[in-house]
Amino acid sequence: MLIGTFYAATDGVLMALTGPFLAEGRQAGGLALVQTAQALARLGAAVAFGAPASRASRSARRAVSRLTGAKNR
């Protein structure tokens, strides 16, 4: 249910707003292009957030292992 609500509030609204700007007969391709662009943007955002978070996580593990004398695996 929650994922359906998320989809309706994000992708569903995007499709509803984009649809009227697309020419007759090209709506399916246009909506697919918009969805692809949105998916690529989400991928970019995930990578942009994940890389620094991963680096920070490694640094935190090293700091904790130095303090406790534990070895990293």
CHARMM-style PDB file with segment names, atoms N, HN, CA, C and O in Angstrom:
ATOM      1  N   MET     1       0.830  -1.189   0.000  1.00  0.00      PROA
ATOM      2  CA  MET     1       0.000   0.000   0.000  1.00  0.00      PROA
ATOM      3  C   MET     1       0.875   1.253   0.000  1.00  0.00      PROA
ATOM      4  O   MET     1       0.592   2.217  -0.712  1.00  0.00      PROA
ATOM      5  N   LEU     2       1.934   1.231   0.800  1.00  0.00      PROA
ATOM      6  HN  LEU     2       2.164   0.448   1.378  1.00  0.00      PROA
ATOM      7  CA  LEU     2       2.789   2.410   0.901  1.00  0.00      PROA
ATOM      8  C   LEU     2       3.498   2.703  -0.405  1.00  0.00      PROA
ATOM      9  O   LEU     2       3.619   3.864  -0.797  1.00  0.00      PROA
ATOM     10  N   ILE     3       3.973   1.660  -1.090  1.00  0.00      PROA
ATOM     11  HN  ILE     3       3.875   0.717  -0.771  1.00  0.00      PROA
ATOM     12  CA  ILE     3       4.657   1.885  -2.361  1.00  0.00      PROA
ATOM     13  C   ILE     3       3.674   2.393  -3.409  1.00  0.00      PROA
ATOM     14  O   ILE     3       4.051   3.187  -4.271  1.00  0.00      PROA
ATOM     15  N   GLY     4       2.440   1.956  -3.351  1.00  0.00      PROA
ATOM     16  HN  GLY     4       2.134   1.311  -2.651  1.00  0.00      PROA
ATOM     17  CA  GLY     4       1.417   2.461  -4.268  1.00  0.00      PROA
ATOM     18  C   GLY     4       1.138   3.938  -4.035  1.00  0.00      PROA
ATOM     19  O   GLY     4       0.956   4.698  -4.986  1.00  0.00      PROA
ATOM     20  N   THR     5       1.103   4.335  -2.792  1.00  0.00      PROA
ATOM     21  HN  THR     5       1.251   3.717  -2.019  1.00  0.00      PROA
ATOM     22  CA  THR     5       0.901   5.746  -2.455  1.00  0.00      PROA
ATOM     23  C   THR     5       2.080   6.577  -2.939  1.00  0.00      PROA
ATOM     24  O   THR     5       1.898   7.670  -3.474  1.00  0.00      PROA
ATOM     25  N   PHE     6       3.289   6.057  -2.750  1.00  0.00      PROA
ATOM     26  HN  PHE     6       3.437   5.168  -2.316  1.00  0.00      PROA
ATOM     27  CA  PHE     6       4.481   6.758  -3.226  1.00  0.00      PROA
ATOM     28  C   PHE     6       4.432   6.921  -4.745  1.00  0.00      PROA
ATOM     29  O   PHE     6       4.699   8.003  -5.267  1.00  0.00      PROA
ATOM     30  N   TYR     7       4.093   5.845  -5.447  1.00  0.00      PROA
ATOM     31  HN  TYR     7       3.877   4.966  -5.023  1.00  0.00      PROA
ATOM     32  CA  TYR     7       4.029   5.900  -6.908  1.00  0.00      PROA
ATOM     33  C   TYR     7       2.984   6.914  -7.364  1.00  0.00      PROA
ATOM     34  O   TYR     7       3.243   7.706  -8.270  1.00  0.00      PROA
ATOM     35  N   ALA     8       1.815   6.896  -6.748  1.00  0.00      PROA
ATOM     36  HN  ALA     8       1.604   6.253  -6.012  1.00  0.00      PROA
ATOM     37  CA  ALA     8       0.745   7.815  -7.133  1.00  0.00      PROA
ATOM     38  C   ALA     8       1.141   9.264  -6.880  1.00  0.00      PROA
ATOM     39  O   ALA     8       0.781  10.157  -7.647  1.00  0.00      PROA
ATOM     40  N   ALA     9       1.886   9.491  -5.799  1.00  0.00      PROA
ATOM     41  HN  ALA     9       2.178   8.765  -5.176  1.00  0.00      PROA
ATOM     42  CA  ALA     9       2.256  10.865  -5.445  1.00  0.00      PROA
ATOM     43  C   ALA     9       3.447  11.380  -6.244  1.00  0.00      PROA
ATOM     44  O   ALA     9       3.668  12.590  -6.294  1.00  0.00      PROA
ATOM     45  N   THR    10       4.214  10.501  -6.865  1.00  0.00      PROA
ATOM     46  HN  THR    10       4.034   9.519  -6.824  1.00  0.00      PROA
ATOM     47  CA  THR    10       5.395  10.948  -7.611  1.00  0.00      PROA
ATOM     48  C   THR    10       5.225  10.695  -9.100  1.00  0.00      PROA
ATOM     49  O   THR    10       5.008  11.632  -9.868  1.00  0.00      PROA
ATOM     50  N   ASP    11       5.322   9.439  -9.514  1.00  0.00      PROA
ATOM     51  HN  ASP    11       5.498   8.677  -8.890  1.00  0.00      PROA
ATOM     52  CA  ASP    11       5.265   9.106 -10.931  1.00  0.00      PROA
ATOM     53  C   ASP    11       3.893   9.398 -11.531  1.00  0.00      PROA
ATOM     54  O   ASP    11       3.796   9.872 -12.662  1.00  0.00      PROA
ATOM     55  N   GLY    12       2.854   9.121 -10.790  1.00  0.00      PROA
ATOM     56  HN  GLY    12       2.932   8.736  -9.870  1.00  0.00      PROA
ATOM     57  CA  GLY    12       1.505   9.384 -11.292  1.00  0.00      PROA
ATOM     58  C   GLY    12       1.272  10.859 -11.562  1.00  0.00      PROA
ATOM     59  O   GLY    12       0.685  11.217 -12.582  1.00  0.00      PROA
ATOM     60  N   VAL    13       1.719  11.704 -10.672  1.00  0.00      PROA
ATOM     61  HN  VAL    13       2.196  11.413  -9.843  1.00  0.00      PROA
ATOM     62  CA  VAL    13       1.576  13.153 -10.860  1.00  0.00      PROA
ATOM     63  C   VAL    13       2.424  13.621 -12.038  1.00  0.00      PROA
ATOM     64  O   VAL    13       1.986  14.460 -12.825  1.00  0.00      PROA
ATOM     65  N   LEU    14       3.631  13.083 -12.161  1.00  0.00      PROA
ATOM     66  HN  LEU    14       3.987  12.401 -11.522  1.00  0.00      PROA
ATOM     67  CA  LEU    14       4.502  13.446 -13.275  1.00  0.00      PROA
ATOM     68  C   LEU    14       3.850  13.091 -14.606  1.00  0.00      PROA
ATOM     69  O   LEU    14       3.889  13.885 -15.545  1.00  0.00      PROA
ATOM     70  N   MET    15       3.258  11.916 -14.695  1.00  0.00      PROA
ATOM     71  HN  MET    15       3.227  11.271 -13.932  1.00  0.00      PROA
ATOM     72  CA  MET    15       2.584  11.500 -15.931  1.00  0.00      PROA
ATOM     73  C   MET    15       1.388  12.400 -16.223  1.00  0.00      PROA
ATOM     74  O   MET    15       1.165  12.787 -17.370  1.00  0.00      PROA
ATOM     75  N   ALA    16       0.626  12.731 -15.196  1.00  0.00      PROA
ATOM     76  HN  ALA    16       0.807  12.416 -14.264  1.00  0.00      PROA
ATOM     77  CA  ALA    16      -0.545  13.584 -15.390  1.00  0.00      PROA
ATOM     78  C   ALA    16      -0.149  14.982 -15.858  1.00  0.00      PROA
ATOM     79  O   ALA    16      -0.851  15.589 -16.666  1.00  0.00      PROA
ATOM     80  N   LEU    17       0.972  15.491 -15.353  1.00  0.00      PROA
ATOM     81  HN  LEU    17       1.543  14.997 -14.696  1.00  0.00      PROA
ATOM     82  CA  LEU    17       1.416  16.822 -15.760  1.00  0.00      PROA
ATOM     83  C   LEU    17       2.072  16.830 -17.141  1.00  0.00      PROA
ATOM     84  O   LEU    17       1.992  17.825 -17.862  1.00  0.00      PROA
ATOM     85  N   THR    18       2.713  15.734 -17.505  1.00  0.00      PROA
ATOM     86  HN  THR    18       2.778  14.926 -16.920  1.00  0.00      PROA
ATOM     87  CA  THR    18       3.432  15.657 -18.772  1.00  0.00      PROA
ATOM     88  C   THR    18       2.508  15.333 -19.938  1.00  0.00      PROA
ATOM     89  O   THR    18       2.710  15.837 -21.043  1.00  0.00      PROA
ATOM     90  N   GLY    19       1.513  14.513 -19.711  1.00  0.00      PROA
ATOM     91  HN  GLY    19       1.349  14.104 -18.814  1.00  0.00      PROA
ATOM     92  CA  GLY    19       0.622  14.036 -20.772  1.00  0.00      PROA
ATOM     93  C   GLY    19       0.079  15.102 -21.699  1.00  0.00      PROA
ATOM     94  O   GLY    19       0.167  14.934 -22.915  1.00  0.00      PROA
ATOM     95  N   PRO    20      -0.476  16.183 -21.195  1.00  0.00      PROA
ATOM     96  CA  PRO    20      -1.058  17.189 -22.088  1.00  0.00      PROA
ATOM     97  C   PRO    20      -0.051  17.878 -23.025  1.00  0.00      PROA
ATOM     98  O   PRO    20      -0.458  18.461 -24.030  1.00  0.00      PROA
ATOM     99  N   PHE    21       1.221  17.823 -22.721  1.00  0.00      PROA
ATOM    100  HN  PHE    21       1.551  17.350 -21.904  1.00  0.00      PROA
ATOM    101  CA  PHE    21       2.224  18.483 -23.560  1.00  0.00      PROA
ATOM    102  C   PHE    21       2.727  17.598 -24.704  1.00  0.00      PROA
ATOM    103  O   PHE    21       3.479  18.057 -25.564  1.00  0.00      PROA
ATOM    104  N   LEU    22       2.311  16.338 -24.709  1.00  0.00      PROA
ATOM    105  HN  LEU    22       1.701  15.965 -24.010  1.00  0.00      PROA
ATOM    106  CA  LEU    22       2.781  15.400 -25.728  1.00  0.00      PROA
ATOM    107  C   LEU    22       1.799  15.349 -26.896  1.00  0.00      PROA
ATOM    108  O   LEU    22       0.584  15.433 -26.713  1.00  0.00      PROA
ATOM    109  N   ALA    23       2.351  15.210 -28.095  1.00  0.00      PROA
ATOM    110  HN  ALA    23       3.337  15.142 -28.244  1.00  0.00      PROA
ATOM    111  CA  ALA    23       1.528  15.174 -29.303  1.00  0.00      PROA
ATOM    112  C   ALA    23       0.728  13.874 -29.373  1.00  0.00      PROA
ATOM    113  O   ALA    23       1.138  12.848 -28.830  1.00  0.00      PROA
ATOM    114  N   GLU    24      -0.420  13.933 -30.050  1.00  0.00      PROA
ATOM    115  HN  GLU    24      -0.754  14.766 -30.491  1.00  0.00      PROA
ATOM    116  CA  GLU    24      -1.239  12.739 -30.256  1.00  0.00      PROA
ATOM    117  C   GLU    24      -0.423  11.673 -30.977  1.00  0.00      PROA
ATOM    118  O   GLU    24       0.297  11.983 -31.926  1.00  0.00      PROA
ATOM    119  N   GLY    25      -0.526  10.454 -30.547  1.00  0.00      PROA
ATOM    120  HN  GLY    25      -1.111  10.203 -29.776  1.00  0.00      PROA
ATOM    121  CA  GLY    25       0.183   9.359 -31.177  1.00  0.00      PROA
ATOM    122  C   GLY    25       1.607   9.180 -30.667  1.00  0.00      PROA
ATOM    123  O   GLY    25       2.247   8.175 -30.975  1.00  0.00      PROA
ATOM    124  N   ARG    26       2.101  10.112 -29.913  1.00  0.00      PROA
ATOM    125  HN  ARG    26       1.581  10.929 -29.663  1.00  0.00      PROA
ATOM    126  CA  ARG    26       3.463  10.013 -29.376  1.00  0.00      PROA
ATOM    127  C   ARG    26       3.467  10.036 -27.848  1.00  0.00      PROA
ATOM    128  O   ARG    26       4.515  10.208 -27.225  1.00  0.00      PROA
ATOM    129  N   GLN    27       2.323   9.865 -27.269  1.00  0.00      PROA
ATOM    130  HN  GLN    27       1.472   9.725 -27.775  1.00  0.00      PROA
ATOM    131  CA  GLN    27       2.217   9.956 -25.811  1.00  0.00      PROA
ATOM    132  C   GLN    27       2.933   8.812 -25.106  1.00  0.00      PROA
ATOM    133  O   GLN    27       3.604   9.041 -24.100  1.00  0.00      PROA
ATOM    134  N   ALA    28       2.810   7.598 -25.605  1.00  0.00      PROA
ATOM    135  HN  ALA    28       2.266   7.412 -26.423  1.00  0.00      PROA
ATOM    136  CA  ALA    28       3.448   6.454 -24.943  1.00  0.00      PROA
ATOM    137  C   ALA    28       4.966   6.613 -24.947  1.00  0.00      PROA
ATOM    138  O   ALA    28       5.618   6.412 -23.922  1.00  0.00      PROA
ATOM    139  N   GLY    29       5.527   6.972 -26.098  1.00  0.00      PROA
ATOM    140  HN  GLY    29       4.997   7.135 -26.930  1.00  0.00      PROA
ATOM    141  CA  GLY    29       6.977   7.170 -26.186  1.00  0.00      PROA
ATOM    142  C   GLY    29       7.447   8.340 -25.348  1.00  0.00      PROA
ATOM    143  O   GLY    29       8.509   8.281 -24.729  1.00  0.00      PROA
ATOM    144  N   GLY    30       6.653   9.410 -25.327  1.00  0.00      PROA
ATOM    145  HN  GLY    30       5.790   9.458 -25.830  1.00  0.00      PROA
ATOM    146  CA  GLY    30       7.015  10.578 -24.528  1.00  0.00      PROA
ATOM    147  C   GLY    30       6.999  10.283 -23.039  1.00  0.00      PROA
ATOM    148  O   GLY    30       7.892  10.704 -22.304  1.00  0.00      PROA
ATOM    149  N   LEU    31       5.974   9.553 -22.596  1.00  0.00      PROA
ATOM    150  HN  LEU    31       5.248   9.211 -23.193  1.00  0.00      PROA
ATOM    151  CA  LEU    31       5.901   9.194 -21.181  1.00  0.00      PROA
ATOM    152  C   LEU    31       7.029   8.242 -20.804  1.00  0.00      PROA
ATOM    153  O   LEU    31       7.576   8.329 -19.705  1.00  0.00      PROA
ATOM    154  N   ALA    32       7.377   7.333 -21.715  1.00  0.00      PROA
ATOM    155  HN  ALA    32       6.932   7.263 -22.608  1.00  0.00      PROA
ATOM    156  CA  ALA    32       8.501   6.421 -21.454  1.00  0.00      PROA
ATOM    157  C   ALA    32       9.800   7.205 -21.332  1.00  0.00      PROA
ATOM    158  O   ALA    32      10.630   6.902 -20.476  1.00  0.00      PROA
ATOM    159  N   LEU    33       9.978   8.198 -22.171  1.00  0.00      PROA
ATOM    160  HN  LEU    33       9.304   8.444 -22.867  1.00  0.00      PROA
ATOM    161  CA  LEU    33      11.178   9.028 -22.109  1.00  0.00      PROA
ATOM    162  C   LEU    33      11.248   9.808 -20.794  1.00  0.00      PROA
ATOM    163  O   LEU    33      12.316   9.925 -20.192  1.00  0.00      PROA
ATOM    164  N   VAL    34      10.118  10.333 -20.360  1.00  0.00      PROA
ATOM    165  HN  VAL    34       9.251  10.238 -20.849  1.00  0.00      PROA
ATOM    166  CA  VAL    34      10.076  11.060 -19.084  1.00  0.00      PROA
ATOM    167  C   VAL    34      10.397  10.118 -17.921  1.00  0.00      PROA
ATOM    168  O   VAL    34      11.147  10.486 -17.018  1.00  0.00      PROA
ATOM    169  N   GLN    35       9.831   8.902 -17.938  1.00  0.00      PROA
ATOM    170  HN  GLN    35       9.221   8.603 -18.672  1.00  0.00      PROA
ATOM    171  CA  GLN    35      10.104   7.936 -16.878  1.00  0.00      PROA
ATOM    172  C   GLN    35      11.576   7.527 -16.871  1.00  0.00      PROA
ATOM    173  O   GLN    35      12.174   7.364 -15.807  1.00  0.00      PROA
ATOM    174  N   THR    36      12.157   7.361 -18.056  1.00  0.00      PROA
ATOM    175  HN  THR    36      11.672   7.493 -18.920  1.00  0.00      PROA
ATOM    176  CA  THR    36      13.574   7.001 -18.134  1.00  0.00      PROA
ATOM    177  C   THR    36      14.442   8.108 -17.561  1.00  0.00      PROA
ATOM    178  O   THR    36      15.383   7.845 -16.812  1.00  0.00      PROA
ATOM    179  N   ALA    37      14.122   9.350 -17.915  1.00  0.00      PROA
ATOM    180  HN  ALA    37      13.357   9.564 -18.523  1.00  0.00      PROA
ATOM    181  CA  ALA    37      14.886  10.476 -17.379  1.00  0.00      PROA
ATOM    182  C   ALA    37      14.765  10.549 -15.862  1.00  0.00      PROA
ATOM    183  O   ALA    37      15.742  10.832 -15.169  1.00  0.00      PROA
ATOM    184  N   GLN    38      13.574  10.295 -15.353  1.00  0.00      PROA
ATOM    185  HN  GLN    38      12.780  10.065 -15.916  1.00  0.00      PROA
ATOM    186  CA  GLN    38      13.382  10.326 -13.902  1.00  0.00      PROA
ATOM    187  C   GLN    38      14.165   9.189 -13.230  1.00  0.00      PROA
ATOM    188  O   GLN    38      14.773   9.395 -12.179  1.00  0.00      PROA
ATOM    189  N   ALA    39      14.152   8.009 -13.823  1.00  0.00      PROA
ATOM    190  HN  ALA    39      13.658   7.842 -14.676  1.00  0.00      PROA
ATOM    191  CA  ALA    39      14.893   6.883 -13.255  1.00  0.00      PROA
ATOM    192  C   ALA    39      16.396   7.163 -13.258  1.00  0.00      PROA
ATOM    193  O   ALA    39      17.081   6.843 -12.287  1.00  0.00      PROA
ATOM    194  N   LEU    40      16.915   7.752 -14.329  1.00  0.00      PROA
ATOM    195  HN  LEU    40      16.359   8.012 -15.118  1.00  0.00      PROA
ATOM    196  CA  LEU    40      18.337   8.102 -14.383  1.00  0.00      PROA
ATOM    197  C   LEU    40      18.680   9.168 -13.351  1.00  0.00      PROA
ATOM    198  O   LEU    40      19.759   9.139 -12.758  1.00  0.00      PROA
ATOM    199  N   ALA    41      17.770  10.104 -13.136  1.00  0.00      PROA
ATOM    200  HN  ALA    41      16.894  10.128 -13.617  1.00  0.00      PROA
ATOM    201  CA  ALA    41      17.997  11.124 -12.112  1.00  0.00      PROA
ATOM    202  C   ALA    41      18.028  10.496 -10.721  1.00  0.00      PROA
ATOM    203  O   ALA    41      18.847  10.881  -9.885  1.00  0.00      PROA
ATOM    204  N   ARG    42      17.145   9.537 -10.469  1.00  0.00      PROA
ATOM    205  HN  ARG    42      16.480   9.225 -11.147  1.00  0.00      PROA
ATOM    206  CA  ARG    42      17.155   8.846  -9.170  1.00  0.00      PROA
ATOM    207  C   ARG    42      18.436   8.048  -8.986  1.00  0.00      PROA
ATOM    208  O   ARG    42      19.001   8.016  -7.893  1.00  0.00      PROA
ATOM    209  N   LEU    43      18.898   7.401 -10.059  1.00  0.00      PROA
ATOM    210  HN  LEU    43      18.440   7.427 -10.947  1.00  0.00      PROA
ATOM    211  CA  LEU    43      20.154   6.658  -9.994  1.00  0.00      PROA
ATOM    212  C   LEU    43      21.311   7.596  -9.668  1.00  0.00      PROA
ATOM    213  O   LEU    43      22.141   7.294  -8.810  1.00  0.00      PROA
ATOM    214  N   GLY    44      21.361   8.725 -10.351  1.00  0.00      PROA
ATOM    215  HN  GLY    44      20.687   8.970 -11.048  1.00  0.00      PROA
ATOM    216  CA  GLY    44      22.418   9.701 -10.085  1.00  0.00      PROA
ATOM    217  C   GLY    44      22.386  10.209  -8.650  1.00  0.00      PROA
ATOM    218  O   GLY    44      23.430  10.377  -8.020  1.00  0.00      PROA
ATOM    219  N   ALA    45      21.191  10.451  -8.141  1.00  0.00      PROA
ATOM    220  HN  ALA    45      20.343  10.314  -8.652  1.00  0.00      PROA
ATOM    221  CA  ALA    45      21.060  10.924  -6.763  1.00  0.00      PROA
ATOM    222  C   ALA    45      21.515   9.847  -5.775  1.00  0.00      PROA
ATOM    223  O   ALA    45      22.160  10.154  -4.773  1.00  0.00      PROA
ATOM    224  N   ALA    46      21.179   8.591  -6.060  1.00  0.00      PROA
ATOM    225  HN  ALA    46      20.654   8.342  -6.874  1.00  0.00      PROA
ATOM    226  CA  ALA    46      21.591   7.501  -5.170  1.00  0.00      PROA
ATOM    227  C   ALA    46      23.110   7.356  -5.150  1.00  0.00      PROA
ATOM    228  O   ALA    46      23.706   7.155  -4.092  1.00  0.00      PROA
ATOM    229  N   VAL    47      23.729   7.459  -6.317  1.00  0.00      PROA
ATOM    230  HN  VAL    47      23.245   7.623  -7.177  1.00  0.00      PROA
ATOM    231  CA  VAL    47      25.188   7.355  -6.383  1.00  0.00      PROA
ATOM    232  C   VAL    47      25.832   8.558  -5.702  1.00  0.00      PROA
ATOM    233  O   VAL    47      26.806   8.415  -4.963  1.00  0.00      PROA
ATOM    234  N   ALA    48      25.287   9.735  -5.955  1.00  0.00      PROA
ATOM    235  HN  ALA    48      24.496   9.851  -6.556  1.00  0.00      PROA
ATOM    236  CA  ALA    48      25.846  10.953  -5.354  1.00  0.00      PROA
ATOM    237  C   ALA    48      25.751  10.921  -3.829  1.00  0.00      PROA
ATOM    238  O   ALA    48      26.632  11.446  -3.149  1.00  0.00      PROA
ATOM    239  N   PHE    49      24.710  10.323  -3.289  1.00  0.00      PROA
ATOM    240  HN  PHE    49      23.994   9.897  -3.842  1.00  0.00      PROA
ATOM    241  CA  PHE    49      24.588  10.202  -1.847  1.00  0.00      PROA
ATOM    242  C   PHE    49      25.378   9.015  -1.321  1.00  0.00      PROA
ATOM    243  O   PHE    49      26.011   9.102  -0.269  1.00  0.00      PROA
ATOM    244  N   GLY    50      25.342   7.906  -2.051  1.00  0.00      PROA
ATOM    245  HN  GLY    50      24.828   7.835  -2.906  1.00  0.00      PROA
ATOM    246  CA  GLY    50      25.954   6.670  -1.576  1.00  0.00      PROA
ATOM    247  C   GLY    50      27.463   6.704  -1.497  1.00  0.00      PROA
ATOM    248  O   GLY    50      28.044   6.143  -0.569  1.00  0.00      PROA
ATOM    249  N   ALA    51      28.113   7.353  -2.457  1.00  0.00      PROA
ATOM    250  HN  ALA    51      27.641   7.809  -3.212  1.00  0.00      PROA
ATOM    251  CA  ALA    51      29.577   7.376  -2.458  1.00  0.00      PROA
ATOM    252  C   ALA    51      30.140   8.071  -1.215  1.00  0.00      PROA
ATOM    253  O   ALA    51      30.979   7.485  -0.531  1.00  0.00      PROA
ATOM    254  N   PRO    52      29.714   9.293  -0.899  1.00  0.00      PROA
ATOM    255  CA  PRO    52      30.229   9.916   0.334  1.00  0.00      PROA
ATOM    256  C   PRO    52      29.794   9.177   1.601  1.00  0.00      PROA
ATOM    257  O   PRO    52      30.553   9.110   2.568  1.00  0.00      PROA
ATOM    258  N   ALA    53      28.586   8.628   1.602  1.00  0.00      PROA
ATOM    259  HN  ALA    53      27.970   8.683   0.816  1.00  0.00      PROA
ATOM    260  CA  ALA    53      28.119   7.891   2.785  1.00  0.00      PROA
ATOM    261  C   ALA    53      28.962   6.643   2.993  1.00  0.00      PROA
ATOM    262  O   ALA    53      29.298   6.303   4.128  1.00  0.00      PROA
ATOM    263  N   SER    54      29.304   5.965   1.915  1.00  0.00      PROA
ATOM    264  HN  SER    54      29.031   6.242   0.994  1.00  0.00      PROA
ATOM    265  CA  SER    54      30.144   4.772   2.016  1.00  0.00      PROA
ATOM    266  C   SER    54      31.540   5.130   2.516  1.00  0.00      PROA
ATOM    267  O   SER    54      32.113   4.432   3.352  1.00  0.00      PROA
ATOM    268  N   ARG    55      32.069   6.213   1.996  1.00  0.00      PROA
ATOM    269  HN  ARG    55      31.603   6.780   1.317  1.00  0.00      PROA
ATOM    270  CA  ARG    55      33.397   6.660   2.431  1.00  0.00      PROA
ATOM    271  C   ARG    55      33.375   7.041   3.907  1.00  0.00      PROA
ATOM    272  O   ARG    55      34.300   6.709   4.648  1.00  0.00      PROA
ATOM    273  N   ALA    56      32.331   7.732   4.333  1.00  0.00      PROA
ATOM    274  HN  ALA    56      31.580   8.002   3.731  1.00  0.00      PROA
ATOM    275  CA  ALA    56      32.212   8.124   5.740  1.00  0.00      PROA
ATOM    276  C   ALA    56      32.074   6.893   6.632  1.00  0.00      PROA
ATOM    277  O   ALA    56      32.610   6.858   7.740  1.00  0.00      PROA
ATOM    278  N   SER    57      31.361   5.895   6.148  1.00  0.00      PROA
ATOM    279  HN  SER    57      30.925   5.923   5.249  1.00  0.00      PROA
ATOM    280  CA  SER    57      31.186   4.669   6.922  1.00  0.00      PROA
ATOM    281  C   SER    57      32.524   3.961   7.124  1.00  0.00      PROA
ATOM    282  O   SER    57      32.814   3.479   8.219  1.00  0.00      PROA
ATOM    283  N   ARG    58      33.342   3.897   6.067  1.00  0.00      PROA
ATOM    284  HN  ARG    58      33.107   4.289   5.177  1.00  0.00      PROA
ATOM    285  CA  ARG    58      34.667   3.266   6.199  1.00  0.00      PROA
ATOM    286  C   ARG    58      35.534   4.036   7.188  1.00  0.00      PROA
ATOM    287  O   ARG    58      36.237   3.435   8.000  1.00  0.00      PROA
ATOM    288  N   SER    59      35.487   5.362   7.123  1.00  0.00      PROA
ATOM    289  HN  SER    59      34.916   5.850   6.464  1.00  0.00      PROA
ATOM    290  CA  SER    59      36.273   6.182   8.041  1.00  0.00      PROA
ATOM    291  C   SER    59      35.829   5.967   9.483  1.00  0.00      PROA
ATOM    292  O   SER    59      36.655   5.880  10.393  1.00  0.00      PROA
ATOM    293  N   ALA    60      34.530   5.885   9.679  1.00  0.00      PROA
ATOM    294  HN  ALA    60      33.859   5.956   8.940  1.00  0.00      PROA
ATOM    295  CA  ALA    60      34.007   5.665  11.031  1.00  0.00      PROA
ATOM    296  C   ALA    60      34.433   4.297  11.558  1.00  0.00      PROA
ATOM    297  O   ALA    60      34.794   4.175  12.728  1.00  0.00      PROA
ATOM    298  N   ARG    61      34.396   3.266  10.709  1.00  0.00      PROA
ATOM    299  HN  ARG    61      34.103   3.365   9.759  1.00  0.00      PROA
ATOM    300  CA  ARG    61      34.834   1.941  11.145  1.00  0.00      PROA
ATOM    301  C   ARG    61      36.309   1.948  11.531  1.00  0.00      PROA
ATOM    302  O   ARG    61      36.698   1.339  12.528  1.00  0.00      PROA
ATOM    303  N   ARG    62      37.132   2.641  10.738  1.00  0.00      PROA
ATOM    304  HN  ARG    62      36.817   3.136   9.928  1.00  0.00      PROA
ATOM    305  CA  ARG    62      38.563   2.707  11.063  1.00  0.00      PROA
ATOM    306  C   ARG    62      38.786   3.398  12.407  1.00  0.00      PROA
ATOM    307  O   ARG    62      39.586   2.948  13.227  1.00  0.00      PROA
ATOM    308  N   ALA    63      38.063   4.501  12.616  1.00  0.00      PROA
ATOM    309  HN  ALA    63      37.414   4.867  11.949  1.00  0.00      PROA
ATOM    310  CA  ALA    63      38.226   5.240  13.860  1.00  0.00      PROA
ATOM    311  C   ALA    63      37.818   4.384  15.057  1.00  0.00      PROA
ATOM    312  O   ALA    63      38.505   4.373  16.079  1.00  0.00      PROA
ATOM    313  N   VAL    64      36.719   3.678  14.931  1.00  0.00      PROA
ATOM    314  HN  VAL    64      36.162   3.687  14.101  1.00  0.00      PROA
ATOM    315  CA  VAL    64      36.254   2.832  16.031  1.00  0.00      PROA
ATOM    316  C   VAL    64      37.239   1.694  16.276  1.00  0.00      PROA
ATOM    317  O   VAL    64      37.512   1.354  17.427  1.00  0.00      PROA
ATOM    318  N   SER    65      37.771   1.108  15.222  1.00  0.00      PROA
ATOM    319  HN  SER    65      37.549   1.384  14.287  1.00  0.00      PROA
ATOM    320  CA  SER    65      38.715   0.000  15.403  1.00  0.00      PROA
ATOM    321  C   SER    65      40.008   0.483  16.034  1.00  0.00      PROA
ATOM    322  O   SER    65      40.632  -0.243  16.807  1.00  0.00      PROA
ATOM    323  N   ARG    66      40.414   1.704  15.708  1.00  0.00      PROA
ATOM    324  HN  ARG    66      39.907   2.294  15.080  1.00  0.00      PROA
ATOM    325  CA  ARG    66      41.619   2.251  16.362  1.00  0.00      PROA
ATOM    326  C   ARG    66      41.388   2.470  17.850  1.00  0.00      PROA
ATOM    327  O   ARG    66      42.262   2.201  18.675  1.00  0.00      PROA
ATOM    328  N   LEU    67      40.211   2.959  18.178  1.00  0.00      PROA
ATOM    329  HN  LEU    67      39.501   3.177  17.508  1.00  0.00      PROA
ATOM    330  CA  LEU    67      39.896   3.215  19.591  1.00  0.00      PROA
ATOM    331  C   LEU    67      39.757   1.923  20.383  1.00  0.00      PROA
ATOM    332  O   LEU    67      40.181   1.848  21.536  1.00  0.00      PROA
ATOM    333  N   THR    68      39.168   0.914  19.769  1.00  0.00      PROA
ATOM    334  HN  THR    68      38.824   0.975  18.832  1.00  0.00      PROA
ATOM    335  CA  THR    68      38.914  -0.317  20.508  1.00  0.00      PROA
ATOM    336  C   THR    68      40.010  -1.361  20.334  1.00  0.00      PROA
ATOM    337  O   THR    68      40.055  -2.339  21.080  1.00  0.00      PROA
ATOM    338  N   GLY    69      40.881  -1.169  19.373  1.00  0.00      PROA
ATOM    339  HN  GLY    69      40.845  -0.374  18.767  1.00  0.00      PROA
ATOM    340  CA  GLY    69      41.934  -2.129  19.126  1.00  0.00      PROA
ATOM    341  C   GLY    69      41.475  -3.315  18.307  1.00  0.00      PROA
ATOM    342  O   GLY    69      42.223  -4.278  18.137  1.00  0.00      PROA
ATOM    343  N   ALA    70      40.249  -3.260  17.794  1.00  0.00      PROA
ATOM    344  HN  ALA    70      39.641  -2.478  17.932  1.00  0.00      PROA
ATOM    345  CA  ALA    70      39.722  -4.350  16.966  1.00  0.00      PROA
ATOM    346  C   ALA    70      40.279  -4.255  15.559  1.00  0.00      PROA
ATOM    347  O   ALA    70      40.651  -3.175  15.102  1.00  0.00      PROA
ATOM    348  N   LYS    71      40.335  -5.391  14.872  1.00  0.00      PROA
ATOM    349  HN  LYS    71      40.033  -6.268  15.243  1.00  0.00      PROA
ATOM    350  CA  LYS    71      40.849  -5.408  13.507  1.00  0.00      PROA
ATOM    351  C   LYS    71      39.689  -5.306  12.526  1.00  0.00      PROA
ATOM    352  O   LYS    71      38.628  -5.891  12.739  1.00  0.00      PROA
ATOM    353  N   ASN    72      39.904  -4.550  11.441  1.00  0.00      PROA
ATOM    354  HN  ASN    72      40.767  -4.075  11.268  1.00  0.00      PROA
ATOM    355  CA  ASN    72      38.897  -4.452  10.381  1.00  0.00      PROA
ATOM    356  C   ASN    72      38.870  -5.733   9.563  1.00  0.00      PROA
ATOM    357  O   ASN    72      39.899  -6.381   9.371  1.00  0.00      PROA
ATOM    358  N   ARG    73      37.708  -6.086   9.091  1.00  0.00      PROA
ATOM    359  HN  ARG    73      36.872  -5.560   9.247  1.00  0.00      PROA
ATOM    360  CA  ARG    73      37.590  -7.245   8.204  1.00  0.00      PROA
ATOM    361  C   ARG    73      37.344  -6.783   6.806  1.00  0.00      PROA
ATOM    362  OT1 ARG    73      37.214  -7.604   5.898  1.00  0.00      PROA
TER     363      ARG     73
END
